[in-house]
């Protein structure tokens, strides 16, 4: 209803017209409020189970509080998942392999800062333009959850994929607050229960397809996967050490004084 424009889609659900319910990434929400980038601090989740525990706990509650400031009632937090790294140049196993690699990065100041510290030549580019840019070697790599990469057929022009689980992004399942407040308590209880069930199912569906995607890419496209345990993850962690404090200072500069509180909830 907003012609694929996700920012306009979020504004529409905030207005309650023409959209009343939506599921959008924290990275999209960060265009409205940079505090949502806290979700994507590097290496703060040990596993998807750890991510679930945080989003179903204190960290998730803090995100819901911020969403309420925008007139949104969050029914649950689903996932896009871990953003894996693909490229057409070489196998990336350590931070040295990232040096000067031209990588398309999602439009987030935090992600851009991380890739800068990893030594990449990072650039923002509309996702709709990324396949062509990769095909023509205008950029050499990109980072996204496997289902998103697969949906865009990026594996056709990206023979290397590093499964490093460095950065994660979630999906906020929200309903316009005024619409929600217009329901009876009984109806609200049903909506909240259905929201929780939908989030649980989305997480399951998103994760259950990973092996099928990887096997198909290997067989059909010849993609070489590098497992996390075969990578020098410490080298990447060392390169972004202190980026959480950089993030807190960035928030302060933009008038937000709760950055440290948010970081502490996620770490």
N, C-alpha and C positions, 0 to 999 in steps of 0.2 A: 504493500500500500504506500510505500515511500520510495518505490522504484529502486530498491536495493541499497539505498543510502542508509547505513546503520545509525549514523548520528541523528538523522532526521527521524528514524524509527524510534530511537530513544526519546527524542523530544516529543514525539507523538504519544507515547505511553505516559510520559509525564503530564501531558495535557489531557490525556484520556480520550483523545480524538485525533485521527481515526483508529488508533490502536489502544487497546485496553490492557493487554497482557503481552509480555515479550520475554525473550531470553537472549541477553547480550553479554559479550565478554567484558571482563574488567578493563581490558585494554581499550575498548571502545568507550567505556564510561570514563576513562582517564582523560578524555578530551574535555569532559565537563568538570572533572574534579581529579587533580593529580594524585590524591590520596589513594585512589583505587589501584595505582601502580604497585602498592605495597605487596599485593598478591604475587607479583612477578619478580620479587627480589631473587637473585640467583642462589641456588643450592640451599633453600630453606625447607625443602620437603625431602624426607628420606625415602618416601614411597607414596603411591596413590593412597594407601591406607592412612599415612600420616597426613596427607592433604585432606582426606575426608574428616579425620578427627579435628583438624583445625577449623574447617569450614562448618562443621556441626557443633563447634564449641565457641570459645570466647572470641577467636579471630572472626568467625562468621558473624557473630552478634555485632561486632564493631562495624563490619561492612553493612549490615542491615540498618544500623543506626544512621550511617551516612546516607544510605539510600532513602531513608525516611525523610531526610532533609529535602529531598527532591520530589516529595509527594508520591513515593513508591512504597508498597508493601511487598517485601521479599518473601516468597513462599518456600524458597530453598535455593541452594547453590549447587549447580551442576558443573560440568567441566568441558573445556576444550581439551585439556590434558597437557602433558609435557610437550614443549616445543623442541623438536629434534632438528638437527642441523644437516642440510644437504648441500652438496656442491659438485661442480663439474671438473675440478682441478686435481684434487688429491685426497687421500684418506686423512681425516683430521683426528689425531689421537692425543695431541698435546697443544698447549697454547702456542708453541712455535709454529705449528702447522696452520694456525689461523692468520699469521702475519700477512698483511696486505691483501688478504682474500676479500674480494668485492662481494659483500653480502647484503641482500635486501632484508631489512629489519622492519618489523611492525612499527607504526607511528607512535612511539613512546620514548620520552626523554630518558627514562631509566634504561630501557633496552639499548638505546643508542650509546649511552654511557658505558654500559657493560661491554658491548662489542668494541668500542673504542679502546677500553682497557685490555681486551683480549688481543688487540693489535689488528683487527679487521678494518677494512675500508668499508664502513657501514653507510648505507643510504636508505632513505625512505622512498617507497614507490607504491603506487596503488596496486593492490593485489590483482586487479583485473589486467594490469599491464605486465605482471611479473613473468608469466610463462614466456612471452615474446622476448623479454629482456634476457632471460636465462638462455633461451634458444639462440639468441644472437650474441651471447657472451657480453652484453652490456653490464650485466652483473653475473657473478659466478656461483653464488649460493643464496640460500634463503633458510628461514627457520620457521617451523610451524608444527602443530600436532600432525601425526600421520594421516588421520582421516581428511584433514584439510588439504594436505599435500596430494593425497590420492584423488580427491574430488576434482582437483585442478590438473591432474595428469602430469604434475611436475616431475615425477619419477622418470618420465620419458627423456628428459634432458638433464638429469642429475644422477650420475652413476655412483655417488658416494653419499652415505647417510650415517652420521654419528649419533648413536642413541645415548646421549649424555645426560638427559633429564635435568638440564641446568635451570630452565625457566618453565614455569607452569602458568597457565591462565584458566580462569574459571568462567562460568556462565551464571549470571544472576537471573533467576526466574521470578519476575516481578509483575504485579498487578497495580494499576492506578489506585492510589490510596482512597480517593473519593468514591470510586466504584466499590472498593472493598468495604468502606465505611457504610455504604448504602445497603449492604447485605445484613440479614439478621444474624445474631450470634451463631445460630445453628448452621446457617449457610456459610458463614466464615469458617467454622470448624471443618466443614466438608471441603471447602476450597483449600485450606491449609493442609489437610490430610492428603488430598489429591496432589497438591504441589510437592509434598515430601515424597510421595510414591513416584511421581514423574521424575524427580531428581535422581532418586535411587536407580530407576530404570535407565535413565539417560547415561549415568555413570557406567552402568553395566554394559550397555550397548556400545558405548564409545571405547571401552577397554577390550571387549570380547573380540573385536575385529582386528586387533593389532597383528596377531600371528598370521591371519589370512592375508592381510596387506603385505607384510614382510615376505611371506613365501611367494606371493604372486609377483612382487617386484623383482625378487631374485630370479625367478624362473622366466618371466616374460621380458623384463627390462635389464637384467644383468646387474642390478644394483648391489654394491658391496656394502654390507652393514658392519659397523664397528660397535661392538658391545661396550657398555659403560665400564665393565670390569677390565676391558682391554685398553682403556684410555687412562692417561695421566690426569685424572680429575683434580688432583691437588694443584697442578700447575694452573688450571683455570680458576680454582678457588683463590689461590694466592693473588692472581692478577686482579680480582675484584674485591679483595679484602678492603673493608672500609667503605664500600659503596652504599651500605645501609646508612652510614652517617652522612654521606654525600646527599642521599635521598632526603634525610631529615632536614638538612640545611636548605635544600631546594624548596621543601615545603614551607619552611620558615620564611624564606624570601618571598614566597607567594602568599603569605599571610595565614598559614595553617600552623597552629602550635601543638597539634596532637600527633605529630609524626613519630616521635620516639615511642609513644604509647602504642601506636599501631604496629610499629616494627617489633616491639617486645611481645605483642600478642601472637605474632606469626613465627617468632624464633624460639 
